[in-house]
């Protein structure tokens, strides 16, 4: 699996994009997001049907050094 990037209209790579160097790196990020999401669901006391968006937000924030979603 190659790195995933968001391209700007000018054709340059967006510096705020989320990239993974390998499938292994992506899988590790997904596992961390899964563990954090489990804690999120425990705190809220309900299943989160919007989990794909939560995972994406978590993974992007983790990679960029921004505050992680709770």
C-alpha positions as a printed Julia matrix, in Angstrom:
70×3 Matrix{Float64}:
   0.0    0.0    0.0
   1.4    3.37  -0.88
   1.17   6.59   1.09
  -2.16   8.41   0.86
  -2.13  12.19   0.36
  -4.67  14.89  -0.4
  -3.69  17.02  -3.39
  -4.41  20.74  -3.52
  -5.82  22.23  -6.7
  -2.36  23.51  -7.55
  -1.11  19.92  -7.58
   1.01  20.27  -4.47
   0.59  17.89  -1.55
  -1.47  19.37   1.28
   0.76  19.68   4.35
  -2.24  18.88   6.56
  -2.9   15.52   4.89
  -2.58  12.23   6.71
  -0.01   9.82   5.28
   1.02   6.29   6.12
   4.29   4.91   4.8
   3.11   1.3    4.81
   0.14  -0.96   5.32
   1.67  -1.91   8.67
   1.74   1.74   9.79
  -1.89   2.17   8.75
  -2.92  -1.03  10.54
  -1.17   0.14  13.72
  -2.97   3.49  13.53
  -6.29   1.69  13.09
  -5.57  -0.46  16.15
  -4.78   2.62  18.27
  -7.96   4.3   17.03
  -9.97   1.16  17.84
  -8.65   1.09  21.41
  -9.31   4.81  21.92
 -12.77   4.48  20.38
 -13.6    1.66  22.79
 -12.82   4.03  25.65
 -14.96   6.72  23.96
 -17.93   4.34  23.81
 -17.44   3.38  27.46
 -17.5    7.06  28.44
 -20.63   7.8   26.41
 -22.35   4.56  27.39
 -23.56   3.9   23.86
 -22.49   2.43  20.55
 -21.18   5.05  18.11
 -22.75   4.39  14.71
 -20.53   7.15  13.26
 -17.33   5.31  14.17
 -15.65   5.68  10.73
 -15.65   9.48  11.07
 -14.41   9.2   14.67
 -11.56   6.9   13.6
 -10.6    9.26  10.77
 -10.61  12.28  13.06
  -8.55  10.43  15.67
  -5.98   9.18  13.17
  -5.56  12.57  11.51
  -5.22  14.34  14.87
  -2.73  11.75  16.14
  -0.53  12.11  13.08
  -0.62  15.91  13.06
   0.0   16.27  16.8
  -3.37  17.93  17.41
  -5.6   17.23  20.41
  -7.16  13.78  20.15
 -10.95  13.4   20.23
 -12.43  12.05  23.43
